[in-house]
Amino acid sequence: MSVTLDLPDEMLAALQAEAERRQMTVEELIAESVSEHVGAAPRRRQFALAGVGSSTGIRFARDADELLAEGFGRD
């Protein structure tokens, strides 16, 4: 089956860039995206906890004794 889409230039450019990044055709990327959206294909598992616990702090596990001595966790 064939489908024709009219997409804004910016969206087409984004699709082309993503398809190139993934080393696939725009058609393959669109088919994959649509099938994931409508549930026609098994969804790829996503690691939902990625980034949990990330911090911009400069303390590390090796600093635990110092943190506890300073009263960390006492409220």
C-alpha positions as CSV (number, residue, x, y, z in Angstrom):
1,M,0.0,0.0,0.0
2,S,1.2,3.5,-0.7
3,V,0.4,6.7,1.1
4,T,1.3,10.3,0.2
5,L,1.9,12.8,2.9
6,D,2.2,16.6,2.8
7,L,4.6,17.6,5.5
8,P,6.0,20.9,6.5
9,D,9.6,21.4,5.3
10,E,10.9,21.5,8.8
11,M,9.3,18.1,9.6
12,L,10.6,16.5,6.5
13,A,14.1,17.8,7.3
14,A,13.9,16.4,10.8
15,L,12.8,13.0,9.4
16,Q,15.6,13.0,6.9
17,A,18.2,13.8,9.6
18,E,16.8,11.2,11.9
19,A,16.7,8.6,9.2
20,E,20.2,9.3,8.2
21,R,21.4,9.1,11.8
22,R,19.7,5.7,12.1
23,Q,21.0,4.6,8.7
24,M,17.6,3.9,7.3
25,T,15.2,5.4,4.7
26,V,12.6,8.1,5.6
27,E,10.0,5.6,4.5
28,E,11.3,3.0,7.0
29,L,11.4,5.6,9.8
30,I,7.8,6.7,9.1
31,A,6.6,3.0,9.0
32,E,8.4,2.2,12.2
33,S,7.0,5.3,13.9
34,V,3.4,4.7,12.8
35,S,3.5,1.1,13.8
36,E,4.8,1.9,17.2
37,H,2.2,4.6,17.7
38,V,-0.8,2.4,16.7
39,G,0.6,-0.7,18.4
40,A,1.0,-2.7,15.2
41,A,4.5,-3.8,16.1
42,P,6.1,-4.7,19.5
43,R,7.3,-1.5,21.2
44,R,11.0,-1.3,22.0
45,R,11.5,-1.3,25.7
46,Q,12.7,2.0,27.1
47,F,14.7,2.3,30.3
48,A,12.4,4.6,32.2
49,L,14.8,5.2,35.0
50,A,17.6,6.6,32.9
51,G,18.9,9.7,34.6
52,V,17.3,8.9,38.0
53,G,19.7,9.9,40.7
54,S,21.8,12.1,38.4
55,S,23.2,15.1,40.1
56,T,25.2,18.1,39.5
57,G,26.6,17.8,43.0
58,I,30.3,17.1,43.6
59,R,29.8,14.6,46.5
60,F,30.6,10.9,46.0
61,A,30.1,7.7,47.9
62,R,33.6,8.1,49.3
63,D,32.3,11.2,51.1
64,A,29.6,9.3,53.0
65,D,31.3,9.4,56.4
66,E,31.9,13.1,56.1
67,L,28.3,13.8,55.1
68,L,27.0,11.8,58.0
69,A,29.4,13.6,60.4
70,E,28.0,16.9,59.1
71,G,24.5,15.7,60.0
72,F,23.2,14.6,56.6
73,G,19.7,13.1,57.0
74,R,19.0,14.5,60.4
75,D,15.8,16.5,60.4
